[in-house]
Amino acid sequence: MGLPGAMLDRLTVKDPTIQSMCEGLHQVVLLEDPVGSMGKTWIRPNGLEVSRMRIPLGVIALSTNPDPM
């Protein structure tokens, strides 16, 4: 009663897959950090100044799912 071959194949992380993940992370590292940058700013009719600032909300993570997409 083991896992079917197709499911085992989807769950197996091979060297080329790990290399591809590392290359993707290196590309992310090279991106400019947007945190703290100011976007559009406008003034409301009552004089209140409103601005958009980029803030961190997420984390890079690895998630594996044995179900086909």
All heavy atoms as TSV, in Angstrom:
chain	resi	resn	atom	element	x	y	z
A	1	MET	N	N	0.828	-1.194	0.000
A	1	MET	CA	C	0.000	0.000	0.000
A	1	MET	C	C	0.866	1.249	0.000
A	1	MET	O	O	0.800	2.044	0.886
A	1	MET	CB	C	-0.889	0.036	1.233
A	1	MET	CG	C	-2.058	-0.889	1.151
A	1	MET	SD	S	-3.582	-0.194	1.790
A	1	MET	CE	C	-4.084	0.973	0.620
A	2	GLY	N	N	1.686	1.435	-0.949
A	2	GLY	CA	C	2.482	2.662	-1.018
A	2	GLY	C	C	1.756	3.714	-1.845
A	2	GLY	O	O	0.615	3.544	-2.268
A	3	LEU	N	N	2.424	4.812	-2.042
A	3	LEU	CA	C	1.881	5.872	-2.885
A	3	LEU	C	C	2.002	5.482	-4.354
A	3	LEU	O	O	2.974	4.846	-4.746
A	3	LEU	CB	C	2.636	7.176	-2.645
A	3	LEU	CG	C	2.472	7.815	-1.278
A	3	LEU	CD1	C	3.419	8.999	-1.137
A	3	LEU	CD2	C	1.045	8.268	-1.070
A	4	PRO	N	N	1.041	5.874	-5.166
A	4	PRO	CA	C	1.146	5.601	-6.601
A	4	PRO	C	C	2.374	6.297	-7.183
A	4	PRO	O	O	2.823	7.339	-6.689
A	4	PRO	CB	C	-0.131	6.211	-7.185
A	4	PRO	CG	C	-1.063	6.389	-6.036
A	4	PRO	CD	C	-0.204	6.528	-4.814
A	5	GLY	N	N	2.922	5.731	-8.244
A	5	GLY	CA	C	4.132	6.260	-8.871
A	5	GLY	C	C	4.010	7.712	-9.296
A	5	GLY	O	O	4.947	8.502	-9.131
A	6	ALA	N	N	2.861	8.086	-9.850
A	6	ALA	CA	C	2.670	9.466	-10.307
A	6	ALA	C	C	2.730	10.440	-9.132
A	6	ALA	O	O	3.309	11.525	-9.231
A	6	ALA	CB	C	1.339	9.599	-11.040
A	7	MET	N	N	2.152	10.048	-8.001
A	7	MET	CA	C	2.164	10.928	-6.834
A	7	MET	C	C	3.576	11.030	-6.266
A	7	MET	O	O	4.030	12.111	-5.888
A	7	MET	CB	C	1.200	10.437	-5.758
A	7	MET	CG	C	1.114	11.388	-4.572
A	7	MET	SD	S	-0.107	10.928	-3.342
A	7	MET	CE	C	-1.609	11.354	-4.186
A	8	LEU	N	N	4.297	9.918	-6.222
A	8	LEU	CA	C	5.673	9.930	-5.752
A	8	LEU	C	C	6.531	10.833	-6.633
A	8	LEU	O	O	7.374	11.582	-6.139
A	8	LEU	CB	C	6.257	8.512	-5.769
A	8	LEU	CG	C	6.098	7.702	-4.499
A	8	LEU	CD1	C	6.664	6.302	-4.684
A	8	LEU	CD2	C	6.757	8.387	-3.332
A	9	ASP	N	N	6.296	10.779	-7.944
A	9	ASP	CA	C	7.052	11.603	-8.879
A	9	ASP	C	C	6.798	13.088	-8.616
A	9	ASP	O	O	7.714	13.903	-8.661
A	9	ASP	CB	C	6.687	11.248	-10.316
A	9	ASP	CG	C	7.614	11.907	-11.308
A	9	ASP	OD1	O	8.846	11.854	-11.094
A	9	ASP	OD2	O	7.113	12.480	-12.297
A	10	ARG	N	N	5.542	13.467	-8.323
A	10	ARG	CA	C	5.215	14.875	-8.045
A	10	ARG	C	C	5.808	15.337	-6.722
A	10	ARG	O	O	6.114	16.513	-6.550
A	10	ARG	CB	C	3.701	15.074	-8.031
A	10	ARG	CG	C	3.081	15.081	-9.409
A	10	ARG	CD	C	1.657	15.609	-9.370
A	10	ARG	NE	N	0.766	14.852	-8.518
A	10	ARG	CZ	C	0.010	13.827	-8.904
A	10	ARG	NH1	N	0.043	13.424	-10.155
A	10	ARG	NH2	N	-0.790	13.221	-8.050
A	11	LEU	N	N	5.973	14.439	-5.768
A	11	LEU	CA	C	6.500	14.801	-4.454
A	11	LEU	C	C	8.024	14.789	-4.396
A	11	LEU	O	O	8.613	15.324	-3.459
A	11	LEU	CB	C	5.953	13.847	-3.386
A	11	LEU	CG	C	4.458	13.969	-3.090
A	11	LEU	CD1	C	4.015	12.843	-2.163
A	11	LEU	CD2	C	4.147	15.322	-2.472
A	12	THR	N	N	8.665	14.182	-5.381
A	12	THR	CA	C	10.118	14.083	-5.398
A	12	THR	C	C	10.725	15.390	-5.887
A	12	THR	O	O	10.394	15.870	-6.968
A	12	THR	CB	C	10.569	12.919	-6.310
A	12	THR	OG1	O	9.960	11.715	-5.856
A	12	THR	CG2	C	12.073	12.764	-6.292
A	13	VAL	N	N	11.599	15.971	-5.079
A	13	VAL	CA	C	12.298	17.199	-5.469
A	13	VAL	C	C	13.694	16.790	-5.909
A	13	VAL	O	O	14.504	16.338	-5.110
A	13	VAL	CB	C	12.361	18.203	-4.298
A	13	VAL	CG1	C	13.074	19.465	-4.725
A	13	VAL	CG2	C	10.963	18.513	-3.792
A	14	LYS	N	N	13.964	16.964	-7.200
A	14	LYS	CA	C	15.245	16.554	-7.772
A	14	LYS	C	C	16.175	17.758	-7.893
A	14	LYS	O	O	15.757	18.908	-7.770
A	14	LYS	CB	C	15.002	15.916	-9.136
A	14	LYS	CG	C	14.116	14.674	-9.035
A	14	LYS	CD	C	13.821	14.081	-10.377
A	14	LYS	CE	C	12.937	12.859	-10.155
A	14	LYS	NZ	N	12.043	12.596	-11.215
A	15	ASP	N	N	17.450	17.496	-8.130
A	15	ASP	CA	C	18.456	18.555	-8.218
A	15	ASP	C	C	18.091	19.666	-9.203
A	15	ASP	O	O	18.243	20.839	-8.881
A	15	ASP	CB	C	19.826	17.972	-8.568
A	15	ASP	CG	C	20.463	17.271	-7.367
A	15	ASP	OD1	O	20.039	17.528	-6.225
A	15	ASP	OD2	O	21.398	16.472	-7.577
A	16	PRO	N	N	17.602	19.350	-10.421
A	16	PRO	CA	C	17.243	20.447	-11.332
A	16	PRO	C	C	16.136	21.344	-10.775
A	16	PRO	O	O	16.149	22.561	-10.987
A	16	PRO	CB	C	16.764	19.735	-12.600
A	16	PRO	CG	C	17.407	18.390	-12.551
A	16	PRO	CD	C	17.494	18.051	-11.084
A	17	THR	N	N	15.219	20.765	-10.017
A	17	THR	CA	C	14.144	21.550	-9.413
A	17	THR	C	C	14.702	22.485	-8.344
A	17	THR	O	O	14.345	23.673	-8.283
A	17	THR	CB	C	13.081	20.630	-8.793
A	17	THR	OG1	O	12.626	19.720	-9.781
A	17	THR	CG2	C	11.908	21.414	-8.249
A	18	ILE	N	N	15.585	21.967	-7.510
A	18	ILE	CA	C	16.206	22.785	-6.464
A	18	ILE	C	C	17.030	23.901	-7.104
A	18	ILE	O	O	16.990	25.050	-6.665
A	18	ILE	CB	C	17.069	21.923	-5.530
A	18	ILE	CG1	C	16.174	20.958	-4.740
A	18	ILE	CG2	C	17.891	22.789	-4.575
A	18	ILE	CD1	C	16.913	19.940	-3.932
A	19	GLN	N	N	17.770	23.582	-8.176
A	19	GLN	CA	C	18.576	24.584	-8.874
A	19	GLN	C	C	17.677	25.686	-9.431
A	19	GLN	O	O	17.989	26.872	-9.325
A	19	GLN	CB	C	19.384	23.924	-10.001
A	19	GLN	CG	C	20.272	24.877	-10.738
A	19	GLN	CD	C	21.377	25.447	-9.864
A	19	GLN	OE1	O	21.848	24.805	-8.944
A	19	GLN	NE2	N	21.758	26.681	-10.135
A	20	SER	N	N	16.536	25.307	-10.002
A	20	SER	CA	C	15.601	26.279	-10.549
A	20	SER	C	C	15.038	27.179	-9.449
A	20	SER	O	O	14.895	28.392	-9.638
A	20	SER	CB	C	14.466	25.552	-11.272
A	20	SER	OG	O	13.515	26.461	-11.737
A	21	MET	N	N	14.729	26.611	-8.297
A	21	MET	CA	C	14.231	27.405	-7.170
A	21	MET	C	C	15.296	28.399	-6.705
A	21	MET	O	O	14.987	29.560	-6.427
A	21	MET	CB	C	13.828	26.497	-6.009
A	21	MET	CG	C	12.546	25.735	-6.220
A	21	MET	SD	S	12.047	24.925	-4.692
A	21	MET	CE	C	12.292	23.225	-5.108
A	22	CYS	N	N	16.543	27.949	-6.625
A	22	CYS	CA	C	17.638	28.830	-6.204
A	22	CYS	C	C	17.822	29.971	-7.192
A	22	CYS	O	O	18.022	31.124	-6.782
A	22	CYS	CB	C	18.934	28.038	-6.068
A	22	CYS	SG	S	18.961	26.931	-4.656
A	23	GLU	N	N	17.761	29.681	-8.478
A	23	GLU	CA	C	17.899	30.729	-9.494
A	23	GLU	C	C	16.773	31.758	-9.354
A	23	GLU	O	O	17.008	32.970	-9.467
A	23	GLU	CB	C	17.906	30.114	-10.885
A	23	GLU	CG	C	19.180	29.355	-11.203
A	23	GLU	CD	C	19.096	28.569	-12.503
A	23	GLU	OE1	O	18.121	28.744	-13.262
A	23	GLU	OE2	O	20.015	27.778	-12.760
A	24	GLY	N	N	15.556	31.297	-9.108
A	24	GLY	CA	C	14.432	32.202	-8.913
A	24	GLY	C	C	14.635	33.104	-7.703
A	24	GLY	O	O	14.345	34.303	-7.760
A	25	LEU	N	N	15.142	32.541	-6.610
A	25	LEU	CA	C	15.393	33.346	-5.413
A	25	LEU	C	C	16.509	34.365	-5.651
A	25	LEU	O	O	16.439	35.493	-5.179
A	25	LEU	CB	C	15.742	32.451	-4.232
A	25	LEU	CG	C	14.559	31.689	-3.630
A	25	LEU	CD1	C	15.040	30.721	-2.556
A	25	LEU	CD2	C	13.532	32.637	-3.067
A	26	HIS	N	N	17.527	33.978	-6.426
A	26	HIS	CA	C	18.594	34.928	-6.753
A	26	HIS	C	C	18.044	36.088	-7.576
A	26	HIS	O	O	18.468	37.240	-7.403
A	26	HIS	CB	C	19.735	34.233	-7.510
A	26	HIS	CG	C	20.605	33.400	-6.629
A	26	HIS	ND1	N	21.468	33.939	-5.696
A	26	HIS	CD2	C	20.745	32.056	-6.524
A	26	HIS	CE1	C	22.099	32.974	-5.063
A	26	HIS	NE2	N	21.666	31.818	-5.547
A	27	GLN	N	N	17.089	35.824	-8.456
A	27	GLN	CA	C	16.463	36.888	-9.238
A	27	GLN	C	C	15.675	37.833	-8.325
A	27	GLN	O	O	15.692	39.052	-8.516
A	27	GLN	CB	C	15.543	36.305	-10.310
A	27	GLN	CG	C	16.289	35.605	-11.417
A	27	GLN	CD	C	15.351	34.922	-12.404
A	27	GLN	OE1	O	14.135	34.969	-12.264
A	27	GLN	NE2	N	15.932	34.274	-13.405
A	28	VAL	N	N	15.005	37.286	-7.317
A	28	VAL	CA	C	14.253	38.112	-6.373
A	28	VAL	C	C	15.205	38.992	-5.571
A	28	VAL	O	O	14.931	40.170	-5.330
A	28	VAL	CB	C	13.395	37.233	-5.433
A	28	VAL	CG1	C	12.800	38.050	-4.306
A	28	VAL	CG2	C	12.290	36.543	-6.222
A	29	VAL	N	N	16.354	38.434	-5.174
A	29	VAL	CA	C	17.334	39.194	-4.399
A	29	VAL	C	C	17.815	40.415	-5.177
A	29	VAL	O	O	18.068	41.477	-4.601
A	29	VAL	CB	C	18.530	38.288	-4.000
A	29	VAL	CG1	C	19.697	39.091	-3.477
A	29	VAL	CG2	C	18.090	37.257	-2.977
A	30	LEU	N	N	17.934	40.292	-6.492
A	30	LEU	CA	C	18.437	41.383	-7.317
A	30	LEU	C	C	17.416	42.508	-7.527
A	30	LEU	O	O	17.780	43.600	-7.964
A	30	LEU	CB	C	18.894	40.848	-8.678
A	30	LEU	CG	C	20.092	39.891	-8.631
A	30	LEU	CD1	C	20.374	39.332	-10.021
A	30	LEU	CD2	C	21.312	40.580	-8.061
A	31	LEU	N	N	16.157	42.261	-7.208
A	31	LEU	CA	C	15.133	43.295	-7.374
A	31	LEU	C	C	15.321	44.412	-6.355
A	31	LEU	O	O	15.798	44.194	-5.248
A	31	LEU	CB	C	13.734	42.683	-7.198
A	31	LEU	CG	C	13.296	41.669	-8.241
A	31	LEU	CD1	C	11.966	41.041	-7.828
A	31	LEU	CD2	C	13.181	42.308	-9.602
A	32	GLU	N	N	14.938	45.622	-6.745
A	32	GLU	CA	C	14.999	46.754	-5.821
A	32	GLU	C	C	13.967	46.540	-4.716
A	32	GLU	O	O	12.849	46.098	-4.970
A	32	GLU	CB	C	14.691	48.041	-6.580
A	32	GLU	CG	C	14.795	49.275	-5.733
A	32	GLU	CD	C	14.482	50.539	-6.517
A	32	GLU	OE1	O	14.632	50.536	-7.741
A	32	GLU	OE2	O	14.063	51.524	-5.878
A	33	ASP	N	N	14.341	46.871	-3.496
A	33	ASP	CA	C	13.435	46.704	-2.356
A	33	ASP	C	C	12.390	47.817	-2.385
A	33	ASP	O	O	12.723	48.988	-2.216
A	33	ASP	CB	C	14.227	46.761	-1.053
A	33	ASP	CG	C	13.376	46.480	0.171
A	33	ASP	OD1	O	12.181	46.147	0.014
A	33	ASP	OD2	O	13.912	46.578	1.285
A	34	PRO	N	N	11.113	47.473	-2.588
A	34	PRO	CA	C	10.081	48.498	-2.667
A	34	PRO	C	C	9.559	48.969	-1.307
A	34	PRO	O	O	8.816	49.943	-1.226
A	34	PRO	CB	C	8.968	47.804	-3.440
A	34	PRO	CG	C	9.102	46.375	-3.046
A	34	PRO	CD	C	10.584	46.148	-2.876
A	35	VAL	N	N	9.953	48.294	-0.217
A	35	VAL	CA	C	9.417	48.630	1.105
A	35	VAL	C	C	9.793	50.058	1.485
A	35	VAL	O	O	10.950	50.456	1.393
A	35	VAL	CB	C	9.913	47.635	2.177
A	35	VAL	CG1	C	9.477	48.062	3.572
A	35	VAL	CG2	C	9.404	46.243	1.878
A	36	GLY	N	N	8.804	50.819	1.880
A	36	GLY	CA	C	9.009	52.194	2.308
A	36	GLY	C	C	8.901	53.211	1.185
A	36	GLY	O	O	8.875	54.408	1.443
A	37	SER	N	N	8.825	52.747	-0.072
A	37	SER	CA	C	8.713	53.712	-1.167
A	37	SER	C	C	7.304	54.301	-1.185
A	37	SER	O	O	6.321	53.634	-0.880
A	37	SER	CB	C	9.043	53.062	-2.509
A	37	SER	OG	O	8.106	52.054	-2.834
A	38	MET	N	N	7.257	55.572	-1.511
A	38	MET	CA	C	5.986	56.287	-1.533
A	38	MET	C	C	5.419	56.277	-2.947
A	38	MET	O	O	6.142	56.510	-3.907
A	38	MET	CB	C	6.162	57.721	-1.065
A	38	MET	CG	C	6.654	57.835	0.374
A	38	MET	SD	S	5.517	57.141	1.583
A	38	MET	CE	C	4.229	58.356	1.529
A	39	GLY	N	N	4.153	56.040	-3.030
A	39	GLY	CA	C	3.463	56.043	-4.308
A	39	GLY	C	C	2.673	57.327	-4.481
A	39	GLY	O	O	3.124	58.417	-4.103
A	40	LYS	N	N	1.491	57.176	-5.002
A	40	LYS	CA	C	0.611	58.321	-5.249
A	40	LYS	C	C	0.274	59.060	-3.948
A	40	LYS	O	O	0.047	58.441	-2.916
A	40	LYS	CB	C	-0.670	57.806	-5.906
A	40	LYS	CG	C	-1.651	58.866	-6.284
A	40	LYS	CD	C	-2.875	58.234	-6.940
A	40	LYS	CE	C	-3.925	59.294	-7.209
A	40	LYS	NZ	N	-5.149	58.732	-7.741
A	41	THR	N	N	0.269	60.389	-4.012
A	41	THR	CA	C	-0.123	61.229	-2.883
A	41	THR	C	C	-1.194	62.200	-3.357
A	41	THR	O	O	-1.102	62.729	-4.459
A	41	THR	CB	C	1.086	62.024	-2.351
A	41	THR	OG1	O	2.087	61.106	-1.915
A	41	THR	CG2	C	0.693	62.904	-1.185
A	42	TRP	N	N	-2.222	62.398	-2.549
A	42	TRP	CA	C	-3.262	63.360	-2.902
A	42	TRP	C	C	-3.786	64.030	-1.634
A	42	TRP	O	O	-3.568	63.544	-0.532
A	42	TRP	CB	C	-4.385	62.704	-3.702
A	42	TRP	CG	C	-5.149	61.641	-2.976
A	42	TRP	CD1	C	-6.322	61.795	-2.310
A	42	TRP	CD2	C	-4.806	60.259	-2.831
A	42	TRP	NE1	N	-6.725	60.593	-1.768
A	42	TRP	CE2	C	-5.812	59.627	-2.071
A	42	TRP	CE3	C	-3.733	59.477	-3.274
A	42	TRP	CZ2	C	-5.786	58.289	-1.754
A	42	TRP	CZ3	C	-3.712	58.136	-2.953
A	42	TRP	CH2	C	-4.724	57.556	-2.199
A	43	ILE	N	N	-4.432	65.149	-1.830
A	43	ILE	CA	C	-4.988	65.903	-0.705
A	43	ILE	C	C	-6.509	65.869	-0.790
A	43	ILE	O	O	-7.097	66.178	-1.827
A	43	ILE	CB	C	-4.476	67.356	-0.710
A	43	ILE	CG1	C	-2.958	67.335	-0.552
A	43	ILE	CG2	C	-5.142	68.157	0.407
A	43	ILE	CD1	C	-2.305	68.688	-0.576
A	44	ARG	N	N	-7.115	65.440	0.294
A	44	ARG	CA	C	-8.578	65.354	0.386
A	44	ARG	C	C	-9.164	66.764	0.526
A	44	ARG	O	O	-8.450	67.702	0.901
A	44	ARG	CB	C	-8.964	64.508	1.603
A	44	ARG	CG	C	-8.389	63.091	1.622
A	44	ARG	CD	C	-9.122	62.143	0.737
A	44	ARG	NE	N	-10.507	62.101	1.218
A	44	ARG	CZ	C	-11.539	61.747	0.480
A	44	ARG	NH1	N	-11.370	61.390	-0.760
A	44	ARG	NH2	N	-12.751	61.738	0.983
A	45	PRO	N	N	-10.457	66.925	0.224
A	45	PRO	CA	C	-11.097	68.245	0.333
A	45	PRO	C	C	-10.959	68.894	1.707
A	45	PRO	O	O	-10.907	70.118	1.824
A	45	PRO	CB	C	-12.561	67.957	0.006
A	45	PRO	CG	C	-12.535	66.728	-0.829
A	45	PRO	CD	C	-11.374	65.927	-0.333
A	46	ASN	N	N	-10.824	68.066	2.757
A	46	ASN	CA	C	-10.699	68.622	4.110
A	46	ASN	C	C	-9.244	68.966	4.463
A	46	ASN	O	O	-8.936	69.332	5.589
A	46	ASN	CB	C	-11.281	67.664	5.146
A	46	ASN	CG	C	-10.517	66.350	5.220
A	46	ASN	OD1	O	-9.591	66.115	4.455
A	46	ASN	ND2	N	-10.923	65.498	6.134
A	47	GLY	N	N	-8.309	68.828	3.488
A	47	GLY	CA	C	-6.911	69.174	3.706
A	47	GLY	C	C	-6.038	68.015	4.144
A	47	GLY	O	O	-4.819	68.151	4.259
A	48	LEU	N	N	-6.621	66.834	4.389
A	48	LEU	CA	C	-5.856	65.664	4.807
A	48	LEU	C	C	-5.023	65.148	3.640
A	48	LEU	O	O	-5.533	64.910	2.555
A	48	LEU	CB	C	-6.803	64.566	5.308
A	48	LEU	CG	C	-6.166	63.262	5.756
A	48	LEU	CD1	C	-5.352	63.473	7.023
A	48	LEU	CD2	C	-7.243	62.214	5.980
A	49	GLU	N	N	-3.716	64.977	3.861
A	49	GLU	CA	C	-2.836	64.425	2.827
A	49	GLU	C	C	-2.816	62.915	2.951
A	49	GLU	O	O	-2.567	62.362	4.032
A	49	GLU	CB	C	-1.419	64.979	3.006
A	49	GLU	CG	C	-0.472	64.525	1.925
A	49	GLU	CD	C	0.913	65.132	2.065
A	49	GLU	OE1	O	1.030	66.235	2.631
A	49	GLU	OE2	O	1.863	64.477	1.619
A	50	VAL	N	N	-3.084	62.222	1.851
A	50	VAL	CA	C	-3.139	60.762	1.820
A	50	VAL	C	C	-2.065	60.278	0.856
A	50	VAL	O	O	-1.938	60.795	-0.254
A	50	VAL	CB	C	-4.532	60.259	1.362
A	50	VAL	CG1	C	-4.570	58.741	1.338
A	50	VAL	CG2	C	-5.625	60.812	2.259
A	51	SER	N	N	-1.287	59.297	1.289
A	51	SER	CA	C	-0.224	58.737	0.445
A	51	SER	C	C	-0.279	57.222	0.491
A	51	SER	O	O	-0.769	56.634	1.449
A	51	SER	CB	C	1.153	59.187	0.938
A	51	SER	OG	O	1.269	60.579	0.909
A	52	ARG	N	N	0.260	56.621	-0.554
A	52	ARG	CA	C	0.412	55.163	-0.579
A	52	ARG	C	C	1.873	54.832	-0.305
A	52	ARG	O	O	2.765	55.337	-0.961
A	52	ARG	CB	C	0.020	54.606	-1.939
A	52	ARG	CG	C	-1.451	54.700	-2.214
A	52	ARG	CD	C	-1.787	54.025	-3.505
A	52	ARG	NE	N	-3.224	54.139	-3.746
A	52	ARG	CZ	C	-3.816	53.675	-4.817
A	52	ARG	NH1	N	-3.116	53.090	-5.766
A	52	ARG	NH2	N	-5.113	53.808	-4.956
A	53	MET	N	N	2.092	53.959	0.685
A	53	MET	CA	C	3.442	53.516	1.008
A	53	MET	C	C	3.475	51.996	0.926
A	53	MET	O	O	2.549	51.325	1.388
A	53	MET	CB	C	3.848	53.949	2.425
A	53	MET	CG	C	5.231	53.461	2.809
A	53	MET	SD	S	5.658	53.749	4.529
A	53	MET	CE	C	5.974	55.481	4.497
A	54	ARG	N	N	4.530	51.486	0.337
A	54	ARG	CA	C	4.657	50.028	0.235
A	54	ARG	C	C	5.181	49.472	1.549
A	54	ARG	O	O	6.155	49.970	2.106
A	54	ARG	CB	C	5.598	49.667	-0.899
A	54	ARG	CG	C	4.996	50.013	-2.231
A	54	ARG	CD	C	5.880	49.548	-3.326
A	54	ARG	NE	N	5.255	49.893	-4.588
A	54	ARG	CZ	C	5.397	49.181	-5.681
A	54	ARG	NH1	N	6.156	48.110	-5.694
A	54	ARG	NH2	N	4.803	49.550	-6.791
A	55	ILE	N	N	4.510	48.420	2.028
A	55	ILE	CA	C	4.886	47.779	3.281
A	55	ILE	C	C	4.961	46.273	3.070
A	55	ILE	O	O	4.314	45.737	2.175
A	55	ILE	CB	C	3.881	48.099	4.414
A	55	ILE	CG1	C	2.484	47.612	4.030
A	55	ILE	CG2	C	3.873	49.590	4.728
A	55	ILE	CD1	C	1.489	47.668	5.157
A	56	PRO	N	N	5.756	45.551	3.875
A	56	PRO	CA	C	5.854	44.099	3.705
A	56	PRO	C	C	4.602	43.403	4.231
A	56	PRO	O	O	4.114	43.707	5.304
A	56	PRO	CB	C	7.075	43.717	4.540
A	56	PRO	CG	C	7.197	44.801	5.554
A	56	PRO	CD	C	6.652	46.049	4.902
A	57	LEU	N	N	4.070	42.486	3.443
A	57	LEU	CA	C	2.906	41.707	3.870
A	57	LEU	C	C	3.132	40.205	3.762
A	57	LEU	O	O	2.392	39.434	4.330
A	57	LEU	CB	C	1.673	42.068	3.022
A	57	LEU	CG	C	1.064	43.433	3.269
A	57	LEU	CD1	C	-0.094	43.656	2.316
A	57	LEU	CD2	C	0.591	43.571	4.695
A	58	GLY	N	N	4.127	39.782	2.991
A	58	GLY	CA	C	4.265	38.356	2.732
A	58	GLY	C	C	5.652	37.823	3.025
A	58	GLY	O	O	6.571	38.551	3.357
A	59	VAL	N	N	5.776	36.531	2.873
A	59	VAL	CA	C	7.023	35.819	3.097
A	59	VAL	C	C	7.189	34.833	1.957
A	59	VAL	O	O	6.224	34.223	1.503
A	59	VAL	CB	C	6.975	35.050	4.445
A	59	VAL	CG1	C	8.223	34.226	4.644
A	59	VAL	CG2	C	6.757	36.009	5.591
A	60	ILE	N	N	8.419	34.670	1.481
A	60	ILE	CA	C	8.669	33.653	0.459
A	60	ILE	C	C	8.657	32.300	1.155
A	60	ILE	O	O	9.326	32.106	2.165
A	60	ILE	CB	C	10.014	33.894	-0.235
A	60	ILE	CG1	C	9.971	35.205	-0.999
A	60	ILE	CG2	C	10.369	32.733	-1.144
A	60	ILE	CD1	C	11.271	35.580	-1.647
A	61	ALA	N	N	7.884	31.364	0.610
A	61	ALA	CA	C	7.772	30.044	1.234
A	61	ALA	C	C	7.703	28.964	0.157
A	61	ALA	O	O	7.433	29.236	-1.004
A	61	ALA	CB	C	6.529	29.971	2.105
A	62	LEU	N	N	7.923	27.763	0.568
A	62	LEU	CA	C	7.833	26.598	-0.308
A	62	LEU	C	C	6.647	25.774	0.143
A	62	LEU	O	O	6.561	25.407	1.328
A	62	LEU	CB	C	9.112	25.765	-0.257
A	62	LEU	CG	C	9.081	24.432	-0.966
A	62	LEU	CD1	C	8.949	24.650	-2.471
A	62	LEU	CD2	C	10.330	23.643	-0.662
A	63	SER	N	N	5.753	25.515	-0.760
A	63	SER	CA	C	4.580	24.699	-0.443
A	63	SER	C	C	4.474	23.602	-1.477
A	63	SER	O	O	4.510	23.868	-2.669
A	63	SER	CB	C	3.324	25.572	-0.451
A	63	SER	OG	O	2.192	24.770	-0.266
A	64	THR	N	N	4.344	22.374	-1.037
A	64	THR	CA	C	4.171	21.266	-1.972
A	64	THR	C	C	2.782	20.684	-1.783
A	64	THR	O	O	2.274	20.587	-0.681
A	64	THR	CB	C	5.224	20.170	-1.761
A	64	THR	OG1	O	5.116	19.693	-0.432
A	64	THR	CG2	C	6.622	20.718	-2.006
A	65	ASN	N	N	2.175	20.338	-2.891
A	65	ASN	CA	C	0.836	19.772	-2.876
A	65	ASN	C	C	0.842	18.560	-3.805
A	65	ASN	O	O	1.152	18.698	-4.985
A	65	ASN	CB	C	-0.163	20.823	-3.346
A	65	ASN	CG	C	-1.594	20.334	-3.250
A	65	ASN	OD1	O	-1.841	19.152	-3.002
A	65	ASN	ND2	N	-2.537	21.212	-3.449
A	66	PRO	N	N	0.515	17.389	-3.318
A	66	PRO	CA	C	0.558	16.204	-4.165
A	66	PRO	C	C	-0.559	16.149	-5.217
A	66	PRO	O	O	-0.492	15.370	-6.144
A	66	PRO	CB	C	0.432	15.042	-3.178
A	66	PRO	CG	C	-0.299	15.630	-2.024
A	66	PRO	CD	C	0.132	17.064	-1.961
A	67	ASP	N	N	-1.569	17.011	-5.076
A	67	ASP	CA	C	-2.671	16.989	-6.041
A	67	ASP	C	C	-2.261	17.728	-7.311
A	67	ASP	O	O	-1.655	18.779	-7.241
A	67	ASP	CB	C	-3.920	17.663	-5.455
A	67	ASP	CG	C	-4.417	16.930	-4.226
A	67	ASP	OD1	O	-4.284	15.702	-4.190
A	67	ASP	OD2	O	-4.929	17.593	-3.303
A	68	PRO	N	N	-2.614	17.176	-8.481
A	68	PRO	CA	C	-2.297	17.914	-9.712
A	68	PRO	C	C	-3.121	19.189	-9.798
A	68	PRO	O	O	-4.241	19.259	-9.297
A	68	PRO	CB	C	-2.686	16.936	-10.809
A	68	PRO	CG	C	-3.645	16.000	-10.180
A	68	PRO	CD	C	-3.316	15.953	-8.720
A	69	MET	N	N	-2.538	20.190	-10.392
A	69	MET	CA	C	-3.256	21.468	-10.510
A	69	MET	C	C	-4.212	21.448	-11.669
A	69	MET	O	O	-4.097	20.914	-12.645
A	69	MET	CB	C	-2.272	22.609	-10.681
A	69	MET	CG	C	-1.409	22.781	-9.472
A	69	MET	SD	S	-0.346	24.200	-9.748
A	69	MET	CE	C	-0.320	24.844	-8.128
